[in-house]
C-alpha cells in the first residue's frame, strides 16, 4: 500500500508542479546537482511535438467553423450506407463461395457414392453395414458399397448406377423384348438383357448365385443336373403327378429378390443394387408428344431371359422344396422340381387326392399359384411324361417324337434334307443333328442307329 501511495504522490507532483519547481525540489533533496539546468529535448522529439501541435491547431481551427448539422447528418448517413453496401457485397461473395464449395463437395461425394436409384427402391441405400461373418461363411465377395461392387465388376460406378436406376417411364431400357411360341400354344414373353446389363448379371451369377446351396429336389439350371436327372426318379411308378406354377418368374418381386441378398449377408445398400440388376418391371411402349417411352406396368420382377432369374428362383424356393419333399416322403412319394415344373410320383394311387390338396396349400403359402390348366395325373397304362421325357419304363424321348425323327432321317436320306425342312429352318442340318443328339442323350441305347441314319441323311444333302 505504501508503494502505491508513493507512486500516486509522484504522479500528482509531476502533473501539478512546473519543471522549475520540480528541479528545485530535487536539488534540495539531493537528487539533482546544483548549477545544472534542465536538459534540452532531443531534436526528433521536438519535431514530433511540433507536428502534433500543428495538427491540434488545425483541428481547433476546423472546430471553430460554422457547421450545417443537417448536411453533416446527411453526409454521415451516406458514409454509413456506403459502408453497409460494401459489407453486404462482401457477405454475398462469402456466401456464394461457401455454397459453391458445398455444391462442389456434394457433387464430388455423389460421384463417388450411390445416393439415389429411383422412387420406391432407394430407402435402404444409407445402410452400408455388412454381415461379414455370413459372407465369409458362404464364400461370397465382401461388398459394402456400390463402389465396391463396381470395382469388382470392373465397370465405372456411373455405368453401374445407370444400369441399376429405376424409372417408371424410360426412353431407353436395358432389355430387348420379344415373344416365342410355346409348345402348348400361345406366346412366351422374353426379356433378353442388352450386352452391358448381361455382363453385370453374368458376374452376379458366377460370383454370388452359383455359390449358394441348392435344395436336392431342384434340377433346373443346376450344374450336373438336367431334365434327365429330373425325370429318372419317377420311372416305373404307379402314378405321376405334375404341377405347374403360374407366372413363375413374374411372381418373384424386387422385394423378395432384395430379401434374398440380405439373407445371405449383404447390407441394404448392396442388396438393393443387386436386386435392381436382376429385376425389371413389365413395360409398354407408348408415344408421348412424338417421343417413345417405355412405361412400367407394375412392380419390378424377375425377367424371363436374364441368366440370373433361374438361380434366384432356386435359392428362393429352398423352403418350398424342403416342405414339398417332406410332404412327399410322408406319403411315400418322390418329389423333384425343374424351374416351375413340380413332379410327384408314387405307388399308392389312393393318396393322390390328399397329396394334391396338401401340395396346393403349401404352394399358396409360399407365395406361388398353381396353374390348374397344366396339372396332370398320369397313371400306369397311359403315357407318363416328366419334363418332356417318357418315364413309363425308363426316361426316353416320347414315342411319337422318336418315330417322327426317325421318319425325317429316312426321308432325308432318300429325298434330301430340304424335303424335310417344312418349317423353313435357316440351319436345318444343325437343327436335325441337335434333335438326334438329344434323343441319343435321353436314351443311349438308340444312339448308334440314330447317328448312322443322320450320317446317311447329311451325306445325301
Buried (B, 14 or more C-beta within 10 A) or exposed (E): EEEEEEEEEEEEEEEEEEEEEBBEEEBEEEEBEEEEEEEEEEEEEEEEEEEEEEEEEEEEEEEEEEEEEEEEEEEEEEEEEEEEEEEEEEEEEEEEEEEEEEEEEEEEEEEEBBEEBEEEBBEBBEBBEBBEEBBEEEEBBEBBBBBBBBBEBEBEBEEBBBBBBBBBEBEEBBBEBEEEEEEEEEEEBBBBBEEBBBBBBBBBBEBBBEBBEBBEBBBBBBEEBBBBBBBBBBBEBEBBBBBBBBEBBBBBBBEBBBBBBBBBBBBBBBBBBBBBBBBBBBBEEEEEEEEEBBBBEEBBBBBBBBBBBBBBBBBBBBEBBEBBBEBBEEBEBBBBBBBBBBBBBBEEEEBBEEBBEBBBEBBEEBEBBBBEEBBEBBEEEEEBBBBBBBBBEBBBBBEEBBEEBBEBBBBBBEEEBEEBBEEEEEEBBEEBBEBBBBBBEBBEEBBEEBBEBBBEBBEBE
